Amino acid sequence: MVQAYAAISADALAVSNVIGSINSIQGAFIWTFNLFRYLGWAGVIVGVGLAIFSLIYKLFSGDSEEAMKQVSSYITKAVIIVVAGILLISAGFIVTQVGALVGVTANFSVPSELSGP
């Protein structure tokens, strides 16, 4: 049994096989801080999800002391994850501001492949 598939070229979809390009040391730093930004947003989403999960768990578990300990533990972890995510999101801003203090100019931008139309 032979099946025929229609091929769609990458040019027709206007896509590329890389996210950003690293051509220099500056490009490597920009790529790294963009990665930090994406990981930071993932951390914020996971942290908020964990907090919501813990509150739903508390809602269905009743008023036991063990449930309160679990919820407290989950909320603490969620806050730590969200704060770490926010720090990762702002890593490019922090480095830009510290660099501006010593006279370095840097531009951290999202690669064109991820910036949308």
N, C-alpha and C positions, 0 to 999 in steps of 0.2 A: 504494500500500500504506500504510494508516494503522495505526499501532500505538497502543494505549492504555496509558498508564502510570498506576499508582496513586500518588497523591500522599500523602506522609507529612508532616504538619506538624512544624515545629520544636518546638512545644509537646509533642507526643507523645513526642519523643525527649529532652526536657529539655535542649536544647542552646541555645547562643547564638552569635551571629556575631562575638563579640569575646572576647579572652582578657584579663580584667581590665578595669578602667576607669580612665581618667585624668581626674579631675575637679579636681585641684589640683596645686600644685607638689609636695606630699608624695606624691600619687598617682603623679606622673611619676617621682620618685625610686624609689618602691617598684617600679613597673613596670620601671624600668631595672635595678635590682639583681636582680629576679627573672629578667630576660633574661640578665644576667651569670651567674646560677646555672645556667640551662639551657645556655648556651654553654660554661660550665666543665665540666659533665658531658659534653658532646659532645667537648670537648678531651681529657678524661681517657680516654674510650672510644677516640678516634682514636689517642692516644699509646700506649696499651696495645696496640692492634691493630698499630701500626707496630713496636713492640718484638717482638711475637710473630712478625710477618712477617719481621723481620730475623733472628731466631733460626732460623726455618724455612729461610730463604735460606742461612744459614751451614751448616745441617745438610746440605743438598743440594749445596752448592757445593764442598765439600772444604776442604783446608787451604792454600789459596793466600793469598799476601800481599794480593792485590787484594780477595779476598773479605773478609778481615779489615778492610781499610780501609772497605769498603762497610758492613759490619755495625757498625763503630765509628761511622760517620757516621749510620746509621739510629738507633742507640741514643741518640746524643747528641741528635738531633732529637726522638726520642720522650720523652726526659727533659724537654727544654725545653717540649714541648707539654703534658705531664702537670703540670709545675709551674705553667705558665700557667693551666691548667684549674683546678687547686686554688686558685690565687689568685682566679680569677673566682668559684668556688663560695663562697669565704669573703669576698667583697667586702661583702656585707650585714653580716656579723658585724664586719668590721674597721671599717666606717663607724659601726655602732651603738656599738662600744666607744670609738672616738674621739669620737663625739658625746656619749657618757655622761661623758667627761672634762670637757666644756665645758657640761654640763647640758641637752643636747638629748635628748628622748625620741622614739624612732622604733620602729615595729614593721614589720619586713619579713616579709610573709606571702605564701604561694602563693595566687594567685587561686582562688576557689571552683570555677571551671571546670576547673582542673587538679588539685585536691586529692583527687579521688576521692569515693566514697560515704561 
